[in-house]
Amino acid sequence: MSNPTTMNDAIQAIEELQTKIAFQEHTIEALNEALTAQQYQIEKLQVQMRHVMEKVKGFEPSNIAKLSDEAPPPHY
């Protein structure tokens, strides 16, 4: 015959393990969702960065100074 205290202790230990497993499953799911969202954000930022880099590469330096950078004519 088994000892009732030992059986109750075993049942309590099993219930605690089940609770921990449920908590860990929830935590893993939450972390997975956060990771997925971050990966999407990174990919979006990479596309935006490529777009900005293409625009910057398209700028050509001008040999003509801006009007605001020009000195006033000597007769002023």
C-alpha positions in Angstrom: 0.0 0.0 0.0 1.3 3.5 -0.9 1.6 6.2 1.7 -1.2 8.9 1.2 1.2 11.7 2.0 3.7 10.6 -0.6 0.9 10.3 -3.2 -0.4 13.8 -2.3 3.1 15.2 -2.6 3.5 13.5 -6.0 0.2 14.9 -7.2 1.1 18.4 -6.0 4.6 18.2 -7.7 2.9 17.1 -10.9 0.4 20.0 -10.7 3.3 22.5 -10.1 5.2 21.1 -13.1 2.1 21.5 -15.3 1.6 25.1 -14.1 5.3 25.8 -14.9 5.0 24.2 -18.4 1.8 26.3 -19.1 3.6 29.5 -18.1 6.7 28.6 -20.2 4.5 27.8 -23.2 2.8 31.2 -22.8 6.2 33.0 -22.4 7.6 31.2 -25.5 4.6 32.3 -27.6 4.9 35.9 -26.4 8.6 35.9 -27.2 7.9 34.4 -30.7 5.3 37.1 -31.4 7.8 39.8 -30.3 10.5 38.3 -32.4 8.3 38.1 -35.5 7.2 41.7 -35.1 10.8 42.8 -34.7 11.9 40.9 -37.8 9.1 42.5 -39.8 10.2 45.9 -38.5 13.9 45.2 -39.5 12.9 44.2 -43.0 10.8 47.3 -43.4 13.6 49.5 -42.2 16.0 47.7 -44.6 13.7 48.5 -47.5 13.5 52.2 -46.4 17.2 52.4 -46.0 17.8 51.0 -49.5 15.4 53.6 -50.8 17.1 56.5 -49.0 20.6 55.2 -50.2 19.3 55.2 -53.8 18.1 58.7 -53.5 21.3 59.9 -51.9 23.4 58.2 -54.7 21.2 60.0 -57.2 22.2 63.5 -55.9 25.0 65.0 -58.0 27.1 67.9 -56.7 26.4 71.1 -58.5 29.1 73.4 -59.7 26.7 76.3 -59.4 26.6 77.9 -56.0 23.2 78.6 -54.4 22.0 82.2 -54.6 22.2 82.5 -50.8 25.9 81.4 -50.9 26.8 84.0 -53.6 28.5 87.2 -52.5 26.7 90.4 -53.5 27.9 92.1 -56.6 30.6 94.8 -56.0 28.3 97.8 -56.7 26.3 97.1 -53.5 
